[in-house]
Amino acid sequence: MQVGYVGEEQLKLFLPDCIVLIEGRHLRDLRKKLARRMVTFIQQ
């Protein structure tokens, strides 16, 4: 999985079979945790 960071309000997760776009505020902490593989699930 690769994580693309677009400004402060978008994350793109590049998975083997799809791309997941996450939009929201204050995503910096989530991006750091994804990069360190500290996230097991994401809930709205």
CHARMM internal coordinates of N, CA and C (Angstrom, degrees):
IC EDIT
DIST 1 N 1 CA 1.4428
DIST 1 CA 1 C 1.5195
ANGL 1 N 1 CA 1 C 108.54
DIST 1 C 2 N 1.3144
ANGL 1 CA 1 C 2 N 115.95
DIHE 1 N 1 CA 1 C 2 N 136.64
DIST 2 N 2 CA 1.4580
ANGL 1 C 2 N 2 CA 122.20
DIHE 1 CA 1 C 2 N 2 CA 172.58
DIST 2 CA 2 C 1.5158
ANGL 2 N 2 CA 2 C 108.29
DIHE 1 C 2 N 2 CA 2 C -115.11
DIST 2 C 3 N 1.3225
ANGL 2 CA 2 C 3 N 115.95
DIHE 2 N 2 CA 2 C 3 N 148.07
DIST 3 N 3 CA 1.4569
ANGL 2 C 3 N 3 CA 121.51
DIHE 2 CA 2 C 3 N 3 CA 178.95
DIST 3 CA 3 C 1.5135
ANGL 3 N 3 CA 3 C 108.15
DIHE 2 C 3 N 3 CA 3 C -115.93
DIST 3 C 4 N 1.3514
ANGL 3 CA 3 C 4 N 116.37
DIHE 3 N 3 CA 3 C 4 N 124.76
DIST 4 N 4 CA 1.4552
ANGL 3 C 4 N 4 CA 121.67
DIHE 3 CA 3 C 4 N 4 CA 173.62
DIST 4 CA 4 C 1.5116
ANGL 4 N 4 CA 4 C 108.76
DIHE 3 C 4 N 4 CA 4 C -105.92
DIST 4 C 5 N 1.3129
ANGL 4 CA 4 C 5 N 116.08
DIHE 4 N 4 CA 4 C 5 N 135.22
DIST 5 N 5 CA 1.4607
ANGL 4 C 5 N 5 CA 121.28
DIHE 4 CA 4 C 5 N 5 CA -176.30
DIST 5 CA 5 C 1.5152
ANGL 5 N 5 CA 5 C 107.74
DIHE 4 C 5 N 5 CA 5 C -113.32
DIST 5 C 6 N 1.3298
ANGL 5 CA 5 C 6 N 117.26
DIHE 5 N 5 CA 5 C 6 N 119.03
DIST 6 N 6 CA 1.4617
ANGL 5 C 6 N 6 CA 122.11
DIHE 5 CA 5 C 6 N 6 CA -177.52
DIST 6 CA 6 C 1.5215
ANGL 6 N 6 CA 6 C 107.95
DIHE 5 C 6 N 6 CA 6 C -115.93
DIST 6 C 7 N 1.3191
ANGL 6 CA 6 C 7 N 117.09
DIHE 6 N 6 CA 6 C 7 N 96.79
DIST 7 N 7 CA 1.4586
ANGL 6 C 7 N 7 CA 120.62
DIHE 6 CA 6 C 7 N 7 CA -179.65
DIST 7 CA 7 C 1.5149
ANGL 7 N 7 CA 7 C 111.57
DIHE 6 C 7 N 7 CA 7 C 64.59
DIST 7 C 8 N 1.3145
ANGL 7 CA 7 C 8 N 115.74
DIHE 7 N 7 CA 7 C 8 N -152.30
DIST 8 N 8 CA 1.4606
ANGL 7 C 8 N 8 CA 121.76
DIHE 7 CA 7 C 8 N 8 CA -178.90
DIST 8 CA 8 C 1.5215
ANGL 8 N 8 CA 8 C 112.89
DIHE 7 C 8 N 8 CA 8 C -94.08
DIST 8 C 9 N 1.3276
ANGL 8 CA 8 C 9 N 117.73
DIHE 8 N 8 CA 8 C 9 N -9.21
DIST 9 N 9 CA 1.4651
ANGL 8 C 9 N 9 CA 119.32
DIHE 8 CA 8 C 9 N 9 CA -168.48
DIST 9 CA 9 C 1.5219
ANGL 9 N 9 CA 9 C 115.46
DIHE 8 C 9 N 9 CA 9 C -122.05
DIST 9 C 10 N 1.3379
ANGL 9 CA 9 C 10 N 119.16
DIHE 9 N 9 CA 9 C 10 N 6.63
DIST 10 N 10 CA 1.4607
ANGL 9 C 10 N 10 CA 120.36
DIHE 9 CA 9 C 10 N 10 CA 179.35
DIST 10 CA 10 C 1.5213
ANGL 10 N 10 CA 10 C 111.48
DIHE 9 C 10 N 10 CA 10 C -142.48
DIST 10 C 11 N 1.3253
ANGL 10 CA 10 C 11 N 115.04
DIHE 10 N 10 CA 10 C 11 N 138.58
DIST 11 N 11 CA 1.4611
ANGL 10 C 11 N 11 CA 123.07
DIHE 10 CA 10 C 11 N 11 CA 170.92
DIST 11 CA 11 C 1.5158
ANGL 11 N 11 CA 11 C 107.14
DIHE 10 C 11 N 11 CA 11 C -124.42
DIST 11 C 12 N 1.3201
ANGL 11 CA 11 C 12 N 117.32
DIHE 11 N 11 CA 11 C 12 N 139.96
DIST 12 N 12 CA 1.4596
ANGL 11 C 12 N 12 CA 121.63
DIHE 11 CA 11 C 12 N 12 CA 172.76
DIST 12 CA 12 C 1.5173
ANGL 12 N 12 CA 12 C 107.75
DIHE 11 C 12 N 12 CA 12 C -118.77
DIST 12 C 13 N 1.3241
ANGL 12 CA 12 C 13 N 115.43
DIHE 12 N 12 CA 12 C 13 N 125.26
DIST 13 N 13 CA 1.4580
ANGL 12 C 13 N 13 CA 121.61
DIHE 12 CA 12 C 13 N 13 CA 176.33
DIST 13 CA 13 C 1.5208
ANGL 13 N 13 CA 13 C 107.78
DIHE 12 C 13 N 13 CA 13 C -104.14
DIST 13 C 14 N 1.3078
ANGL 13 CA 13 C 14 N 116.45
DIHE 13 N 13 CA 13 C 14 N 116.56
DIST 14 N 14 CA 1.4596
ANGL 13 C 14 N 14 CA 122.12
DIHE 13 CA 13 C 14 N 14 CA -178.97
DIST 14 CA 14 C 1.5291
ANGL 14 N 14 CA 14 C 108.22
DIHE 13 C 14 N 14 CA 14 C -95.35
DIST 14 C 15 N 1.3154
ANGL 14 CA 14 C 15 N 115.93
DIHE 14 N 14 CA 14 C 15 N 100.92
DIST 15 N 15 CA 1.4553
ANGL 14 C 15 N 15 CA 123.06
DIHE 14 CA 14 C 15 N 15 CA 179.50
DIST 15 CA 15 C 1.5271
ANGL 15 N 15 CA 15 C 108.69
DIHE 14 C 15 N 15 CA 15 C -96.89
DIST 15 C 16 N 1.3391
ANGL 15 CA 15 C 16 N 117.92
DIHE 15 N 15 CA 15 C 16 N 165.24
DIST 16 N 16 CA 1.4694
ANGL 15 C 16 N 16 CA 119.37
DIHE 15 CA 15 C 16 N 16 CA -177.89
DIST 16 CA 16 C 1.5336
ANGL 16 N 16 CA 16 C 114.95
DIHE 15 C 16 N 16 CA 16 C -57.72
DIST 16 C 17 N 1.3341
ANGL 16 CA 16 C 17 N 117.47
DIHE 16 N 16 CA 16 C 17 N -32.43
DIST 17 N 17 CA 1.4623
ANGL 16 C 17 N 17 CA 119.16
DIHE 16 CA 16 C 17 N 17 CA -175.45
DIST 17 CA 17 C 1.5239
ANGL 17 N 17 CA 17 C 114.58
DIHE 16 C 17 N 17 CA 17 C -116.93
DIST 17 C 18 N 1.3440
ANGL 17 CA 17 C 18 N 118.54
DIHE 17 N 17 CA 17 C 18 N 0.78
DIST 18 N 18 CA 1.4608
ANGL 17 C 18 N 18 CA 120.53
DIHE 17 CA 17 C 18 N 18 CA 179.84
DIST 18 CA 18 C 1.5245
ANGL 18 N 18 CA 18 C 110.77
DIHE 17 C 18 N 18 CA 18 C -164.90
DIST 18 C 19 N 1.3138
ANGL 18 CA 18 C 19 N 115.31
DIHE 18 N 18 CA 18 C 19 N 169.81
DIST 19 N 19 CA 1.4640
ANGL 18 C 19 N 19 CA 122.50
DIHE 18 CA 18 C 19 N 19 CA 174.33
DIST 19 CA 19 C 1.5216
ANGL 19 N 19 CA 19 C 107.18
DIHE 18 C 19 N 19 CA 19 C -119.47
DIST 19 C 20 N 1.3211
ANGL 19 CA 19 C 20 N 117.01
DIHE 19 N 19 CA 19 C 20 N 127.97
DIST 20 N 20 CA 1.4572
ANGL 19 C 20 N 20 CA 122.45
DIHE 19 CA 19 C 20 N 20 CA -179.71
DIST 20 CA 20 C 1.5259
ANGL 20 N 20 CA 20 C 107.94
DIHE 19 C 20 N 20 CA 20 C -108.05
DIST 20 C 21 N 1.3294
ANGL 20 CA 20 C 21 N 116.52
DIHE 20 N 20 CA 20 C 21 N 125.25
DIST 21 N 21 CA 1.4586
ANGL 20 C 21 N 21 CA 122.23
DIHE 20 CA 20 C 21 N 21 CA 178.35
DIST 21 CA 21 C 1.5258
ANGL 21 N 21 CA 21 C 108.63
DIHE 20 C 21 N 21 CA 21 C -104.40
DIST 21 C 22 N 1.3211
ANGL 21 CA 21 C 22 N 116.74
DIHE 21 N 21 CA 21 C 22 N 124.51
DIST 22 N 22 CA 1.4630
ANGL 21 C 22 N 22 CA 122.39
DIHE 21 CA 21 C 22 N 22 CA 178.53
DIST 22 CA 22 C 1.5180
ANGL 22 N 22 CA 22 C 107.23
DIHE 21 C 22 N 22 CA 22 C -113.22
DIST 22 C 23 N 1.3185
ANGL 22 CA 22 C 23 N 115.89
DIHE 22 N 22 CA 22 C 23 N 123.79
DIST 23 N 23 CA 1.4615
ANGL 22 C 23 N 23 CA 120.95
DIHE 22 CA 22 C 23 N 23 CA 178.30
DIST 23 CA 23 C 1.5195
ANGL 23 N 23 CA 23 C 108.78
DIHE 22 C 23 N 23 CA 23 C -115.29
DIST 23 C 24 N 1.3129
ANGL 23 CA 23 C 24 N 116.13
DIHE 23 N 23 CA 23 C 24 N 139.28
DIST 24 N 24 CA 1.4572
ANGL 23 C 24 N 24 CA 120.53
DIHE 23 CA 23 C 24 N 24 CA 179.53
DIST 24 CA 24 C 1.5122
ANGL 24 N 24 CA 24 C 110.29
DIHE 23 C 24 N 24 CA 24 C 170.20
DIST 24 C 25 N 1.3091
ANGL 24 CA 24 C 25 N 115.61
DIHE 24 N 24 CA 24 C 25 N -170.32
DIST 25 N 25 CA 1.4559
ANGL 24 C 25 N 25 CA 121.05
DIHE 24 CA 24 C 25 N 25 CA 179.60
DIST 25 CA 25 C 1.5211
ANGL 25 N 25 CA 25 C 109.88
DIHE 24 C 25 N 25 CA 25 C -110.28
DIST 25 C 26 N 1.3171
ANGL 25 CA 25 C 26 N 116.14
DIHE 25 N 25 CA 25 C 26 N 155.43
DIST 26 N 26 CA 1.4662
ANGL 25 C 26 N 26 CA 122.85
DIHE 25 CA 25 C 26 N 26 CA 174.62
DIST 26 CA 26 C 1.5293
ANGL 26 N 26 CA 26 C 111.73
DIHE 25 C 26 N 26 CA 26 C 57.73
DIST 26 C 27 N 1.3286
ANGL 26 CA 26 C 27 N 116.67
DIHE 26 N 26 CA 26 C 27 N 50.28
DIST 27 N 27 CA 1.4589
ANGL 26 C 27 N 27 CA 121.24
DIHE 26 CA 26 C 27 N 27 CA -177.40
DIST 27 CA 27 C 1.5276
ANGL 27 N 27 CA 27 C 113.28
DIHE 26 C 27 N 27 CA 27 C -90.79
DIST 27 C 28 N 1.3123
ANGL 27 CA 27 C 28 N 117.44
DIHE 27 N 27 CA 27 C 28 N -1.04
DIST 28 N 28 CA 1.4685
ANGL 27 C 28 N 28 CA 120.52
DIHE 27 CA 27 C 28 N 28 CA -176.80
DIST 28 CA 28 C 1.5326
ANGL 28 N 28 CA 28 C 111.59
DIHE 27 C 28 N 28 CA 28 C -59.26
DIST 28 C 29 N 1.3256
ANGL 28 CA 28 C 29 N 117.82
DIHE 28 N 28 CA 28 C 29 N -44.50
DIST 29 N 29 CA 1.4583
ANGL 28 C 29 N 29 CA 121.08
DIHE 28 CA 28 C 29 N 29 CA -179.71
DIST 29 CA 29 C 1.5289
ANGL 29 N 29 CA 29 C 111.22
DIHE 28 C 29 N 29 CA 29 C -64.24
DIST 29 C 30 N 1.3283
ANGL 29 CA 29 C 30 N 116.84
DIHE 29 N 29 CA 29 C 30 N -41.09
DIST 30 N 30 CA 1.4644
ANGL 29 C 30 N 30 CA 120.82
DIHE 29 CA 29 C 30 N 30 CA 177.56
DIST 30 CA 30 C 1.5215
ANGL 30 N 30 CA 30 C 110.40
DIHE 29 C 30 N 30 CA 30 C -62.78
DIST 30 C 31 N 1.3116
ANGL 30 CA 30 C 31 N 117.86
DIHE 30 N 30 CA 30 C 31 N -42.58
DIST 31 N 31 CA 1.4671
ANGL 30 C 31 N 31 CA 121.38
DIHE 30 CA 30 C 31 N 31 CA 179.44
DIST 31 CA 31 C 1.5205
ANGL 31 N 31 CA 31 C 110.80
DIHE 30 C 31 N 31 CA 31 C -60.54
DIST 31 C 32 N 1.3228
ANGL 31 CA 31 C 32 N 117.31
DIHE 31 N 31 CA 31 C 32 N -44.24
DIST 32 N 32 CA 1.4650
ANGL 31 C 32 N 32 CA 121.05
DIHE 31 CA 31 C 32 N 32 CA 179.49
DIST 32 CA 32 C 1.5251
ANGL 32 N 32 CA 32 C 111.19
DIHE 31 C 32 N 32 CA 32 C -62.67
DIST 32 C 33 N 1.3247
ANGL 32 CA 32 C 33 N 116.34
DIHE 32 N 32 CA 32 C 33 N -42.66
DIST 33 N 33 CA 1.4571
ANGL 32 C 33 N 33 CA 119.81
DIHE 32 CA 32 C 33 N 33 CA -179.72
DIST 33 CA 33 C 1.5228
ANGL 33 N 33 CA 33 C 111.89
DIHE 32 C 33 N 33 CA 33 C -68.92
DIST 33 C 34 N 1.3297
ANGL 33 CA 33 C 34 N 117.56
DIHE 33 N 33 CA 33 C 34 N -36.54
DIST 34 N 34 CA 1.4619
ANGL 33 C 34 N 34 CA 120.41
DIHE 33 CA 33 C 34 N 34 CA 175.61
DIST 34 CA 34 C 1.5201
ANGL 34 N 34 CA 34 C 110.31
DIHE 33 C 34 N 34 CA 34 C -63.75
DIST 34 C 35 N 1.3121
ANGL 34 CA 34 C 35 N 117.38
DIHE 34 N 34 CA 34 C 35 N -43.24
DIST 35 N 35 CA 1.4565
ANGL 34 C 35 N 35 CA 121.23
DIHE 34 CA 34 C 35 N 35 CA -179.59
DIST 35 CA 35 C 1.5258
ANGL 35 N 35 CA 35 C 111.62
DIHE 34 C 35 N 35 CA 35 C -63.00
DIST 35 C 36 N 1.3300
ANGL 35 CA 35 C 36 N 117.23
DIHE 35 N 35 CA 35 C 36 N -32.19
DIST 36 N 36 CA 1.4710
ANGL 35 C 36 N 36 CA 121.96
DIHE 35 CA 35 C 36 N 36 CA -179.89
DIST 36 CA 36 C 1.5313
ANGL 36 N 36 CA 36 C 112.50
DIHE 35 C 36 N 36 CA 36 C -90.45
DIST 36 C 37 N 1.3332
ANGL 36 CA 36 C 37 N 115.80
DIHE 36 N 36 CA 36 C 37 N 4.12
DIST 37 N 37 CA 1.4606
ANGL 36 C 37 N 37 CA 122.46
DIHE 36 CA 36 C 37 N 37 CA -179.82
DIST 37 CA 37 C 1.5289
ANGL 37 N 37 CA 37 C 112.04
DIHE 36 C 37 N 37 CA 37 C 59.08
DIST 37 C 38 N 1.3293
ANGL 37 CA 37 C 38 N 115.36
DIHE 37 N 37 CA 37 C 38 N 41.53
DIST 38 N 38 CA 1.4712
ANGL 37 C 38 N 38 CA 121.24
DIHE 37 CA 37 C 38 N 38 CA -179.82
DIST 38 CA 38 C 1.5316
ANGL 38 N 38 CA 38 C 112.06
DIHE 37 C 38 N 38 CA 38 C -102.66
DIST 38 C 39 N 1.3257
ANGL 38 CA 38 C 39 N 118.35
DIHE 38 N 38 CA 38 C 39 N 7.32
DIST 39 N 39 CA 1.4658
ANGL 38 C 39 N 39 CA 122.26
DIHE 38 CA 38 C 39 N 39 CA -175.83
DIST 39 CA 39 C 1.5361
ANGL 39 N 39 CA 39 C 108.60
DIHE 38 C 39 N 39 CA 39 C -111.69
DIST 39 C 40 N 1.3273
ANGL 39 CA 39 C 40 N 116.15
DIHE 39 N 39 CA 39 C 40 N 129.19
DIST 40 N 40 CA 1.4603
ANGL 39 C 40 N 40 CA 119.74
DIHE 39 CA 39 C 40 N 40 CA 176.76
DIST 40 CA 40 C 1.5232
ANGL 40 N 40 CA 40 C 112.32
DIHE 39 C 40 N 40 CA 40 C -102.35
DIST 40 C 41 N 1.3428
ANGL 40 CA 40 C 41 N 116.98
DIHE 40 N 40 CA 40 C 41 N -26.79
DIST 41 N 41 CA 1.4583
ANGL 40 C 41 N 41 CA 120.75
DIHE 40 CA 40 C 41 N 41 CA 175.52
DIST 41 CA 41 C 1.5282
ANGL 41 N 41 CA 41 C 108.81
DIHE 40 C 41 N 41 CA 41 C -158.38
DIST 41 C 42 N 1.3323
ANGL 41 CA 41 C 42 N 114.85
DIHE 41 N 41 CA 41 C 42 N 160.26
DIST 42 N 42 CA 1.4633
ANGL 41 C 42 N 42 CA 121.83
DIHE 41 CA 41 C 42 N 42 CA 176.71
DIST 42 CA 42 C 1.5193
ANGL 42 N 42 CA 42 C 107.39
DIHE 41 C 42 N 42 CA 42 C -123.81
DIST 42 C 43 N 1.3168
ANGL 42 CA 42 C 43 N 116.25
DIHE 42 N 42 CA 42 C 43 N 128.79
DIST 43 N 43 CA 1.4574
ANGL 42 C 43 N 43 CA 121.33
DIHE 42 CA 42 C 43 N 43 CA -179.22
DIST 43 CA 43 C 1.5230
ANGL 43 N 43 CA 43 C 109.19
DIHE 42 C 43 N 43 CA 43 C -121.58
DIST 43 C 44 N 1.3094
ANGL 43 CA 43 C 44 N 116.63
DIHE 43 N 43 CA 43 C 44 N 139.61
DIST 44 N 44 CA 1.4605
ANGL 43 C 44 N 44 CA 121.48
DIHE 43 CA 43 C 44 N 44 CA 179.27
DIST 44 CA 44 C 1.5101
ANGL 44 N 44 CA 44 C 111.05
DIHE 43 C 44 N 44 CA 44 C -70.30
END
COOR INIT
IC SEED 1 N 1 CA 1 C
IC BUILD
